Amino acid sequence: MDLAERRLLLVEDDLDDVVFLQRAFHRVGYRVPFQAVHDGEQAIAYLAGAEPYADRSRFPEPTHVLLDLKLPRRSGLEVLEWIRQQPGRIRKLPVAIFSSSGQTTDRERARVLNADHYWTKPVSYEALQQVAREILGWMASTGAA
């Protein structure tokens, strides 16, 4: 699958972080098609194709998920655990963590739950552009063929 065919579900409650990441993708020369949801319950509803996300022409199935950890309603780790318990396609989705938390316990729990990658949110825009490049590389190298 070509990188242009990848679709990212970004689960992030901070709207500034959504905008900054989108700009970083654009700045490194690629516009990643993505949908953003803002809490763990919305993420699960989106992935399950439940209302209000049932219309897949408006809300296409993602090929990758990028999760913040500190989310309202359900944490990113709870969403990751839910994903890995689902049958079929959802369970196999490549999922990475993109969080302000660099705590060892969060990293270890994400590893145990089979997160594919873990990025700590950088504080500078230049570092964010580097992370955006790494996320693009991860998306290009993982997922369905």
C-alpha positions as CSV (number, residue, x, y, z in Angstrom):
1,M,0.0,0.0,0.0
2,D,1.3,3.4,-1.0
3,L,1.7,6.0,1.7
4,A,-1.0,8.1,-0.1
5,E,-3.4,5.3,0.6
6,R,-2.9,5.3,4.3
7,R,-5.4,6.9,6.6
8,L,-4.6,8.0,10.1
9,L,-7.0,8.2,13.1
10,L,-5.5,10.8,15.4
11,V,-6.9,10.5,19.0
12,E,-5.9,13.8,20.6
13,D,-7.9,16.0,23.0
14,D,-5.7,19.1,22.6
15,L,-6.8,20.9,19.4
16,D,-3.5,22.8,19.3
17,D,-1.6,19.5,19.1
18,V,-3.8,18.4,16.2
19,V,-3.1,21.6,14.3
20,F,0.6,21.5,15.1
21,L,1.0,17.9,13.9
22,Q,-1.0,18.7,10.8
23,R,1.3,21.6,10.1
24,A,4.4,19.5,10.8
25,F,3.3,16.9,8.3
26,H,2.7,19.6,5.7
27,R,6.1,21.3,6.5
28,V,8.0,18.0,5.9
29,G,6.2,17.8,2.5
30,Y,3.3,15.4,3.0
31,R,-0.3,15.9,3.8
32,V,-1.5,12.9,5.7
33,P,-5.2,12.2,5.3
34,F,-6.4,11.9,8.9
35,Q,-9.5,12.1,11.0
36,A,-9.2,13.4,14.6
37,V,-11.3,12.5,17.5
38,H,-10.9,14.0,20.9
39,D,-11.6,11.4,23.6
40,G,-11.3,7.6,24.1
41,E,-15.0,6.9,23.7
42,Q,-15.0,8.7,20.3
43,A,-12.0,6.7,19.2
44,I,-13.8,3.4,20.0
45,A,-17.0,4.5,18.3
46,Y,-15.0,5.6,15.2
47,L,-13.1,2.3,15.0
48,A,-16.2,0.2,15.5
49,G,-18.1,2.2,12.9
50,A,-20.8,3.2,15.4
51,E,-22.8,6.4,15.2
52,P,-22.0,9.1,14.5
53,Y,-19.1,7.5,12.5
54,A,-21.1,4.8,10.7
55,D,-20.9,6.6,7.3
56,R,-17.5,5.3,6.0
57,S,-17.6,7.7,3.0
58,R,-17.4,10.5,5.6
59,F,-15.4,8.6,8.2
60,P,-13.1,6.2,6.3
61,E,-11.6,3.2,8.1
62,P,-8.2,4.1,9.3
63,T,-5.1,2.1,8.4
64,H,-3.2,3.5,11.4
65,V,-4.0,4.9,14.8
66,L,-2.0,7.6,16.7
67,L,-3.1,7.8,20.4
68,D,-2.5,10.3,23.1
69,L,-2.5,8.7,26.5
70,K,-4.2,11.4,28.7
71,L,-7.7,11.5,27.2
72,P,-11.1,12.3,28.5
73,R,-13.6,9.4,29.1
74,R,-11.1,6.6,28.3
75,S,-7.4,6.8,28.4
76,G,-5.2,6.0,25.4
77,L,-4.1,2.8,27.1
78,E,-7.7,1.8,27.6
79,V,-8.4,2.4,23.9
80,L,-5.2,0.4,22.9
81,E,-6.4,-2.4,25.1
82,W,-9.8,-2.4,23.5
83,I,-8.3,-2.4,20.0
84,R,-6.1,-5.4,20.9
85,Q,-9.1,-7.3,22.2
86,Q,-11.2,-6.9,19.0
87,P,-11.5,-9.7,16.4
88,G,-10.1,-9.4,12.9
89,R,-9.0,-6.2,11.2
90,I,-9.3,-3.8,14.2
91,R,-7.0,-5.9,16.4
92,K,-4.3,-5.8,13.7
93,L,-4.3,-2.1,13.2
94,P,-0.9,-0.5,13.6
95,V,-1.2,1.7,16.7
96,A,1.4,4.2,18.1
97,I,1.4,6.4,21.1
98,F,2.0,10.1,20.8
99,S,2.0,11.5,24.4
100,S,3.5,14.1,26.6
101,S,4.2,11.3,29.1
102,G,7.6,9.9,29.0
103,Q,7.0,7.9,32.2
104,T,8.5,4.4,32.2
105,T,5.3,2.9,33.5
106,D,3.3,4.4,30.5
107,R,5.9,3.1,28.0
108,E,5.9,-0.3,29.6
109,R,2.1,-0.6,29.6
110,A,2.0,0.5,26.0
111,R,4.6,-2.2,25.1
112,V,2.7,-4.9,27.0
113,L,-0.5,-3.9,25.1
114,N,1.4,-4.2,21.8
115,A,1.7,-0.6,20.7
116,D,3.8,-0.5,17.6
117,H,5.7,2.7,18.6
118,Y,5.9,5.3,21.3
119,W,6.8,8.9,20.7
120,T,7.0,11.6,23.4
121,K,5.6,14.9,22.2
122,P,8.5,17.3,21.6
123,V,8.6,20.8,22.9
124,S,10.1,22.5,19.8
125,Y,8.5,22.8,16.4
126,E,11.8,21.6,14.8
127,A,11.7,18.4,16.9
128,L,8.0,18.0,16.0
129,Q,8.9,18.0,12.3
130,Q,11.4,15.2,13.0
131,V,8.7,13.2,14.8
132,A,6.3,13.9,11.9
133,R,9.0,12.3,9.5
134,E,9.3,9.3,11.8
135,I,5.5,8.9,11.9
136,L,5.4,9.0,8.1
137,G,8.1,6.4,8.0
138,W,6.2,4.2,10.5
139,M,3.0,4.5,8.4
140,A,4.9,3.7,5.2
141,S,6.5,0.6,6.7
142,T,3.5,-0.9,8.6
143,G,-0.1,-1.9,7.8
144,A,-1.8,-4.0,5.1
145,A,0.0,-4.6,1.9
